[in-house]
Amino acid sequence: MLVSIIIVNYNTFKLTVDCIKSIIKFTQEVNYEIILVDNASPKDNADEFLKIFPAIKLVKADKNEGFAKGNNLGIKQAKGDIILLLNSDTYLSEDSISIAANYLASHKDIGVLSVKLVYPDGKLQHAARKYRYLANELLDLVRPLLWLLPYKKRAALMLNQYYNSDFNVYCDWVSGAFFMFPQSILKLLPEHKLDERYFMYGEDQLWCYQIGEAGYKVFYLVDTHVIHIEGSSSAEKPFKYYETMVKRELNLMQMRKGSGLYYQSFKMVFSSKKYISYLIKKYLLSKRH
């Protein structure tokens, strides 16, 4: 078994170096190759990576066409039975890649596998997700009532922040920060590659949806963890980010449910919630400063 690890770099030289060092240090129980795709970083000299890691495969994009496109460039060079898309702002503290790859190889029903993600301070990231549904959006508005349910029932119903990543679970989609799948899955996808319609954000949910439509399951493995440095305060993200994420969710809802009454009702509830949430976070952030 060979695992092809795809890392896309865009102006994250030090983070990418630390990520690769951690792979080399901790990955002991599977064979692997590292394919680094530099997405035309204006601040990084991609050739410097080869001076530090001469054994990696380096792919240099002519221009930055987004996360999905960058990963597909790397996948074209991949020889592995298993593909791992790994964010450049992650690093290992144990042999997570071997644990995940061996689990995936022994469970043929799984089309995508991710592992527990934590911030550098150990705080949990909520990386196991359900698709958004109108019922769940409404339930989220009455959170005190949800907390009256037994934990496992509440967690299974809602996942996300209601789930403490303390048991393995099948879910609808997982974070693209650690996104592992059999290379054979690609032949079942549109154009036999990862969908590139989104430049950034929402790709992971789209890919999980398409892999699910192909008859495979999405699995979240808590037997190991990876550190993900992603900024912990989404309140600091600009309104454009929120706009983009709302558009992605609505687009994905249309794929799943069409554009009828259900979609229109969901759009009204979800868009209002996200806008109000943004205003509250912006206000709280301003009070801190």
Number of C-alpha atoms within 10 A of each C-alpha: 12 15 24 24 25 27 27 26 24 21 18 15 20 12 17 22 17 15 20 22 15 17 21 14 12 16 18 14 13 14 12 23 17 21 24 26 24 29 25 20 18 12 10 17 12 22 14 11 20 13 9 12 16 11 11 14 17 20 20 18 16 10 12 16 15 17 22 21 22 27 23 17 21 26 23 11 14 21 14 19 16 21 26 29 21 20 22 25 21 25 25 22 14 17 20 21 27 19 18 21 23 13 15 22 15 9 9 11 13 21 22 25 26 29 27 26 25 19 16 14 8 12 11 17 19 18 24 28 20 18 16 16 15 16 9 13 15 14 14 15 11 10 11 10 10 18 12 9 11 9 14 14 13 15 18 15 14 21 22 17 14 19 20 17 23 10 11 14 15 17 20 19 26 26 22 21 23 24 21 26 23 20 19 14 18 15 10 14 16 10 9 11 20 21 17 18 12 16 14 16 16 20 20 20 21 22 22 24 20 16 23 17 12 13 11 17 20 23 23 24 21 17 15 18 24 23 22 24 17 15 10 11 9 13 19 13 13 11 14 9 12 18 13 14 16 18 15 19 19 20 16 18 19 16 12 12 12 13 14 9 10 14 18 14 11 19 20 11 13 19 17 12 15 15 14 11 14 19 13 13 16 17 12 12 13 11 8 6 5
